[in-house]
Amino acid sequence: MRKKLNYKRMEGLQGYVFILPWIVGFIAFTAGPLIFSFAASFTNYNITSQMDFVGFENYENLFTADNLFWTSLYNTLYYVLFSIPLTTAGAIFLSALLNQDVPGIRFFRTIYYLPAVLSGVGVYLLWMQLLDPGTGLVNNALGWFGIPGPNWLFDPDWTKPALIFMKMWSVGGGMLLYLASMQGVSKSLYEAAKIDGASSWQQFRFITIPMITPVIFFDIVTSLIGGFQIFQEAYVMSNGEGGPVNSMLFYNLYMWKKAFESFDMGYAMAMSWILFIIVFIITIINLKLAPRWVHYEGEER
């Protein structure tokens, strides 16, 4: 009996040794910075000076004395509110089209997925050329139909729609997820629906959509988290300035400017925790609402 206990302890110790690199990495690169940022959010800290404790002053200034905070929050919420439904619907529609057994379908799947692979500064510079109001391909294409193209990145009313339009171009990543989930739906369900006289639209609405709701839920949650962290697009396409009339001053861009331009690190830390709370609350709401519309195969209702 004692040998068994010693063996189990040794086995458990070996397990901790194997996961030790992850534990060290988590403490050093996740838990440690997290605790530090929380503590720094209550201080006046500019990286080079000693931290001066100021209590809730940073948080009070955010809500009462900083109009740019509200502007950046509004810009981010606007982007999330419109980009997430449009990209989700676009990815589902595209995956439904590509879930057909026709010649050359693999070629089209590859073509539509490529934009999701291409990312980074090069893509944003390309879109700046495409959205150029004078020589850009987008406005030229609209001109073929007699539609005057907007000034896109130079008009505060069109900067955020321009970024949402650009986001729609890269729905291939979500398309791949939905395509895989659609191909996992049992064909017997469709055969039974055809026997009952269901149309293609009815099959899609009452079979395909309910069966892929777990993937839709996963995509919405992760896309919401990613949407609130929009930074690169706005930074590159506005040269870090936030666009005309701060119309592209998203939350993360403003936080970056506070941290690395104004060197008001304590203030930026407070902003990061406000963003964490917002995303956390929205995620909890999604988790609470999920049982009402997410269907898991084999689940009794």
C-alpha positions, 0 to 999 in steps of 0.5 A, a space after each residue: 500500500 505504501 509503495 502504491 502511494 509513493 508511486 502515485 506521488 512520484 507520478 504526480 511529481 513527474 506531471 508537475 515537472 512536465 508542465 513546469 515550463 507552462 507554469 513558469 511562462 504563465 506566471 512570468 508572462 500572464 499572471 505577473 503582468 496582469 497583477 502589475 497592470 492592476 496595481 499600476 492602474 491606481 498610480 501615476 506612472 510614466 515608466 521612468 518615474 516612481 509609482 505614485 499612488 493616486 487611488 481611483 483618480 485615473 478611473 474617475 478622469 476616464 469617465 468624467 474628464 476625458 472626452 476622447 475616452 468616450 469617443 474611442 469607446 463609441 468608435 469601437 462599439 460602432 465597429 463591433 456592432 456592425 462588423 460582427 453581424 456582417 462578417 458572421 452572416 457573410 461567412 455563413 452565406 459563403 460557406 453555404 455556397 461553397 458546400 456544393 458538390 460541383 466541379 472546381 469547388 476546391 479551387 473556389 474554396 482556396 481563392 476565398 480563403 486566401 484573404 484570411 491568410 494575407 494579413 498585416 501592414 501590407 494588406 492595409 497599405 493595399 486597401 489604402 490604395 483601393 480606397 483612394 477617392 481619386 485613383 482607387 479601384 473601389 471608387 472607379 468601379 462605383 463610377 462604372 455604375 454612375 455612383 459617386 464614391 465617397 472619400 472613405 478614409 478622409 471623410 469621418 462619416 465613412 472611415 468606420 464603414 471603410 474598415 468594416 468593408 475591409 473586414 468583410 474581405 477576409 471572411 474566409 477564416 470564418 467560412 472555413 469553420 462553417 464549411 467544416 461544420 456544415 459538412 459534418 451535418 448528417 445527410 440523413 436529416 436532409 434526405 428526410 426533409 426532402 421526403 417531407 417536401 422541404 425546400 432548399 431554404 427550409 432545409 438551410 433554415 431548419 436543419 443547417 443553421 440549428 446544427 451549426 449553432 455551436 460554431 456560430 456561438 464560438 465564432 461570435 464570442 471570439 469575434 467580439 473579443 477580437 473586435 474590441 481589440 481592433 488596433 492595427 488597421 486604424 494605426 496603419 491607415 491613419 498614421 497613428 493619428 486616429 483619422 479625421 475628427 478622431 473617427 478612427 480613434 479606437 479604444 486600443 489605439 487611444 490606449 496605446 497613445 496614452 501609454 507610449 506617446 503621452 507615457 501616462 502608463 497608469 492611465 493606460 492600465 486603467 483603460 485596459 481594465 475597463 476594456 477587460 470588464 466590458 468584454 468580460 460582461 459581454 462574454 458572460 451575457 453571451 454564455 447566459 443566452 447561449 442555451 436559448 439558441 445554441 443546439 448541441 447534437 444529442 442534447 435533450 430540450 
